[in-house]
């Protein structure tokens, strides 16, 4: 009877190098995906916080305008304010403007009817401009030294109407 010869050579150096290369590639891909996941989670957290802060700040602005309306005051001039939130949200800053609503007048054709419509539209636009204010709020974060336009931000716009 012949016995089978046992091969005790193990793995060759080439096989080990290939296995290590495959593992290194797999780990690189996994770490890259993990880093991207962390960045996405951080961005989502910042956006969520900014959204809640925008809701809070817009409520404060609306209450301030409501107090003025109760005193029969309505902003005639453009108002611009900015500031920062308190801890634990000190990395977030805000900026808002309250201004009259500007509605462009579209020029119509010639004729008596068009002149009448243009006159009516101008009156309506003037009344809207007297009674409506646009509130634009921007919440931004990141590097304070970076230009304003390059900072991550969210923007919220609403309108306030004086009915009386």
Phi, psi and omega in degrees: 000136181262133177268144179288140180278129181270133181266111182255025184283331182079204182273149176276163180299321180297318179296321179294317180298317179296317179297318179294321179296318178297316179295319180297318178296316180297316180294322178298315179296315180297317179294321177298316178295321180295318179296317178297322178295317178297318179296319179295319179295319178296316179297318179297320178297315180296318179295319179296313178298317180297322179295315178294321178293323177296318178299316180297311183294321179296323176298318178297317180296315181296321177295320179297316179292322177298321177297318178294321178296324178296332177268011181063033175252137177222132186300120176263331180260159176290132179247130176231128177221154175211163180181192180231156178275159179275172178303144007268018184247035184294344178281352179261140177234161180226157177208132176220156175228143171240124185213161176295151177278128179255117178248120181290142177269125179271124179286132180264189179280193180269167177119157183296321180296317180295323178296320178295315179296317179299318179296316179296315180297321179297320178294317179297315180297320177297319179294319177297317181297328179284331190253350186237135174236142179260130178250118177248123181240132177237129174251126181224162183208176180105204184293116181294334182278345179289152176304145184308318184292336183269353180279144176298139184201161168233152183232139179230136179232136175218172181233143179244134184241133174265112185270340182260000000 
